[in-house]
Amino acid sequence: METNAPVQRPTASDVWMRGLYMLLLMIGLGIGLWLLNVLAIVQFLWLLSAREPNLVLASFGNSLSMWLAEVGRFMSCASEEKPFPWRPWPDVPRAPPAQRET
């Protein structure tokens, strides 16, 4: 379905405002990546001791990864939707870990 409506180009103030959002998200992205690395280390230590993944850590890691992807899409202009905190945190259903064959 095609429309002949003209495409609205962003104004200079729109671009500067997006730049401000991008700067804030760059800081959040750095913190998020650091947190994901810490989570991976804790999950590894949990695996060593319990011999099974911690489902709470896996669920949070999954939602954090989704948020990082949303940030990447916004910062690369692949999406106009700003991620958390401008919209809800990604809700990922808890799924049991994949069964490994032994």
Backbone bond lengths (Angstrom), bond angles and torsions (degrees), N, CA, C in turn:
res aa  C-N    CA-C-N  psi(-1)  N-CA   C-N-CA  omega(-1)  CA-C   N-CA-C  phi
1 M - - - 1.428 - - 1.521 108.30 -
2 E 1.280 118.54 111.89 1.453 122.94 -178.25 1.519 110.60 -99.28
3 T 1.310 114.70 143.68 1.463 119.84 174.07 1.511 107.82 -121.25
4 N 1.287 115.97 151.10 1.457 120.84 179.93 1.518 111.91 -98.07
5 A 1.325 116.93 15.17 1.457 120.24 179.86 1.528 109.29 -68.43
6 P 1.332 117.43 137.95 1.458 119.22 179.11 1.527 111.31 -68.40
7 V 1.315 115.22 145.66 1.460 121.27 178.89 1.520 108.41 -78.71
8 Q 1.332 115.40 127.56 1.459 120.28 179.76 1.521 109.53 -79.82
9 R 1.312 116.35 120.82 1.464 120.70 175.79 1.520 108.27 -85.66
10 P 1.329 117.19 142.64 1.467 119.01 -179.96 1.524 111.00 -68.05
11 T 1.315 114.38 147.90 1.459 119.71 176.37 1.522 108.99 -79.67
12 A 1.317 116.42 169.36 1.471 120.49 178.46 1.518 110.79 -60.48
13 S 1.337 117.49 -39.21 1.471 119.27 179.70 1.531 110.72 -67.92
14 D 1.355 117.79 -33.51 1.469 120.58 175.38 1.529 110.92 -62.32
15 V 1.325 115.57 -42.46 1.468 120.40 -178.98 1.528 110.00 -66.46
16 W 1.323 117.99 -43.29 1.466 120.92 178.58 1.527 111.02 -64.85
17 M 1.329 116.96 -37.72 1.462 119.88 178.57 1.528 110.11 -66.19
18 R 1.334 116.23 -41.36 1.466 119.43 176.28 1.522 110.43 -61.86
19 G 1.333 116.67 -39.11 1.461 120.42 177.06 1.516 112.05 -60.31
20 L 1.333 116.88 -38.62 1.466 120.59 177.05 1.525 110.46 -64.61
21 Y 1.340 116.10 -45.30 1.473 119.42 176.70 1.529 110.39 -59.77
22 M 1.314 116.54 -42.58 1.464 120.53 -179.28 1.531 111.14 -63.25
23 L 1.324 116.77 -39.99 1.463 120.36 177.96 1.522 110.71 -62.30
24 L 1.324 116.86 -45.32 1.467 120.54 178.31 1.530 110.72 -62.97
25 L 1.328 115.98 -40.24 1.467 119.35 -179.85 1.521 112.20 -70.92
26 M 1.336 117.98 -28.51 1.467 120.15 174.93 1.518 110.32 -62.38
27 I 1.315 116.73 -40.72 1.464 121.09 177.13 1.526 109.62 -64.37
28 G 1.353 116.16 -46.50 1.462 120.50 178.31 1.515 112.35 -62.38
29 L 1.329 116.55 -37.60 1.461 121.22 178.91 1.525 110.39 -62.99
30 G 1.321 117.03 -43.49 1.467 120.33 177.96 1.519 111.76 -61.49
31 I 1.329 116.37 -43.89 1.470 120.62 178.43 1.526 110.06 -65.65
32 G 1.339 116.21 -41.88 1.464 120.38 -179.85 1.516 112.73 -63.25
33 L 1.328 116.95 -41.94 1.470 120.01 178.00 1.521 111.21 -65.40
34 W 1.334 116.42 -40.71 1.461 120.51 177.09 1.525 109.87 -61.09
35 L 1.347 115.88 -44.78 1.461 120.82 -179.82 1.527 111.38 -63.68
36 L 1.330 117.07 -39.51 1.464 120.39 178.22 1.529 110.94 -64.16
37 N 1.331 117.41 -37.66 1.466 120.74 176.71 1.524 111.34 -65.14
38 V 1.334 116.78 -42.94 1.473 120.36 177.29 1.522 109.70 -62.99
39 L 1.326 116.48 -43.03 1.458 120.95 179.16 1.528 110.97 -60.14
40 A 1.330 117.06 -40.27 1.466 121.00 179.36 1.529 110.84 -64.16
41 I 1.320 116.93 -40.59 1.473 120.35 178.57 1.522 110.49 -65.39
42 V 1.328 117.15 -45.25 1.467 120.61 179.44 1.530 109.97 -63.66
43 Q 1.339 116.83 -41.75 1.472 119.86 178.89 1.529 110.61 -62.78
44 F 1.334 117.36 -39.54 1.461 121.26 177.86 1.529 110.55 -62.35
45 L 1.335 116.39 -45.61 1.464 119.89 178.70 1.524 110.91 -63.36
46 W 1.329 116.15 -37.50 1.472 120.45 177.08 1.536 109.90 -62.85
47 L 1.341 115.45 -43.24 1.466 119.90 178.77 1.525 111.53 -61.35
48 L 1.327 116.15 -39.49 1.468 119.33 178.99 1.523 111.68 -62.02
49 S 1.323 116.42 -40.76 1.464 118.95 -175.84 1.521 113.22 -86.66
50 A 1.315 119.29 -41.62 1.467 121.79 -174.38 1.524 113.54 -96.96
51 R 1.322 117.70 -15.36 1.462 123.51 -178.52 1.535 112.88 63.57
52 E 1.332 116.33 20.80 1.466 121.96 173.59 1.527 108.03 -154.42
53 P 1.329 116.93 150.66 1.462 118.87 -178.37 1.527 112.19 -70.56
54 N 1.299 115.61 150.16 1.459 122.36 173.93 1.523 106.89 -80.41
55 L 1.331 117.29 116.01 1.463 121.33 -174.15 1.524 112.51 -67.80
56 V 1.328 117.69 -30.66 1.472 120.41 177.92 1.525 109.57 -67.00
57 L 1.329 116.59 -45.32 1.465 120.27 177.59 1.530 111.02 -64.25
58 A 1.330 117.07 -40.19 1.459 120.62 179.55 1.525 110.99 -64.00
59 S 1.324 116.72 -41.22 1.464 120.95 -179.93 1.527 110.76 -66.35
60 F 1.345 116.67 -44.81 1.461 119.23 178.91 1.530 110.68 -65.83
61 G 1.322 117.20 -40.63 1.455 120.54 177.78 1.520 111.90 -61.24
62 N 1.324 116.19 -37.51 1.453 121.24 178.25 1.529 110.63 -65.10
63 S 1.337 117.26 -46.78 1.470 119.56 -179.68 1.529 110.89 -69.26
64 L 1.328 117.99 -35.24 1.465 121.02 176.90 1.527 110.28 -64.23
65 S 1.319 116.92 -40.56 1.463 120.72 177.54 1.526 111.25 -63.44
66 M 1.325 116.50 -38.69 1.468 119.99 176.79 1.528 110.48 -63.44
67 W 1.338 117.11 -41.39 1.463 120.70 179.03 1.529 110.72 -64.80
68 L 1.333 116.78 -42.79 1.460 120.04 178.13 1.534 110.70 -60.01
69 A 1.329 116.86 -38.39 1.467 120.51 177.52 1.530 110.73 -66.16
70 E 1.341 117.12 -40.55 1.467 120.75 177.70 1.529 110.54 -62.20
71 V 1.319 116.37 -41.14 1.472 120.68 177.86 1.520 109.71 -61.90
72 G 1.321 117.10 -45.11 1.458 121.28 179.36 1.518 112.31 -60.40
73 R 1.337 116.43 -41.42 1.466 119.67 178.98 1.526 111.14 -65.43
74 F 1.342 117.60 -40.23 1.464 119.78 179.44 1.524 110.62 -68.55
75 M 1.321 116.85 -44.60 1.463 120.09 -176.22 1.521 112.43 -67.95
76 S 1.328 117.90 -26.72 1.466 120.45 178.81 1.527 111.92 -91.80
77 C 1.319 116.85 5.68 1.476 123.78 -179.10 1.521 112.46 64.89
78 A 1.333 118.00 21.75 1.457 121.32 174.40 1.522 110.33 -80.38
79 S 1.337 116.73 -14.95 1.458 122.16 179.13 1.523 108.74 -143.26
80 E 1.310 115.50 146.87 1.460 120.80 175.72 1.523 111.84 -96.69
81 E 1.341 116.89 -7.06 1.458 120.62 -178.70 1.522 109.96 -83.13
82 K 1.324 115.12 121.91 1.461 119.81 178.16 1.531 108.63 -75.18
83 P 1.341 117.20 138.17 1.470 120.26 179.55 1.530 111.47 -77.70
84 F 1.330 116.43 -175.83 1.459 122.32 174.85 1.526 108.35 -48.59
85 P 1.290 120.77 134.41 1.461 131.42 17.68 1.528 114.58 -95.21
86 W 1.316 118.75 8.59 1.463 120.87 179.09 1.510 112.44 -84.19
87 R 1.310 117.41 -13.20 1.467 122.55 173.31 1.518 107.38 -144.50
88 P 1.328 118.64 170.43 1.472 120.01 -175.06 1.534 113.34 -61.64
89 W 1.318 114.24 152.16 1.471 121.62 175.77 1.526 108.39 -60.53
90 P 1.334 118.64 140.95 1.472 120.10 -179.62 1.521 111.45 -58.08
91 D 1.313 115.05 127.70 1.462 121.29 179.92 1.521 108.13 -99.36
92 V 1.310 115.93 114.76 1.462 121.29 -178.41 1.523 107.19 -115.33
93 P 1.327 117.40 124.77 1.467 118.59 179.45 1.525 110.57 -64.34
94 R 1.321 114.83 143.50 1.458 119.84 177.44 1.512 109.81 -74.68
95 A 1.289 115.03 122.76 1.465 120.09 178.40 1.522 108.09 -117.54
96 P 1.319 116.78 145.40 1.464 117.90 176.92 1.519 109.53 -65.49
97 P 1.331 117.69 148.94 1.458 119.43 179.67 1.524 110.83 -63.18
98 A 1.315 114.90 152.24 1.475 120.45 179.31 1.521 109.71 -63.31
99 Q 1.295 115.29 139.29 1.473 120.69 178.33 1.512 108.96 -78.37
100 R 1.315 115.73 132.00 1.463 121.05 178.07 1.517 109.66 -96.59
101 E 1.331 113.86 143.18 1.459 117.92 174.73 1.525 108.67 -83.30
102 T 1.320 116.44 137.53 1.462 119.97 179.12 1.492 110.75 -118.45
